Amino acid sequence: MKLGAMKSQLPGSLSEVDAAFCYAANLGWDAREALAPMGERAVVEDNLEQLVSKIVATARPGDHILVMSNGGFGGIHDKLLAALAR
């Protein structure tokens, strides 16, 4: 995904999600443009703290949150768990 080779397939692959959040810093391709067909269901942020805040503001008890990455990207797992626990 970092190279953007499959970016045109993202909206279709996410068609059944209620919301998709994308950390776009250092991607090398325009995630906002790629996810635009999803409308308001796609949130794209270049700032990790803002992304975590938006996920937490959207999440409700019983929701499932799936984090997919090629690495820890800035410790999002721990940041998200800590923010959700508050």
DAMOPE-V542328 format. One record per run of one state. SS is the DSSP state (a for helix, b for strand, c for the rest). FROM is the first residue (numbers start at 1). LEN is the number of residues. If there is no record, write none. Layout:
<<SS	FROM	LEN> <SS	FROM	LEN>>
This chain:
<<c	1	6> <a	7	7> <c	14	6> <b	20	4> <c	24	7> <a	31	11> <b	42	4> <c	46	2> <a	48	11> <c	59	14> <a	73	13> <c	86	1>>
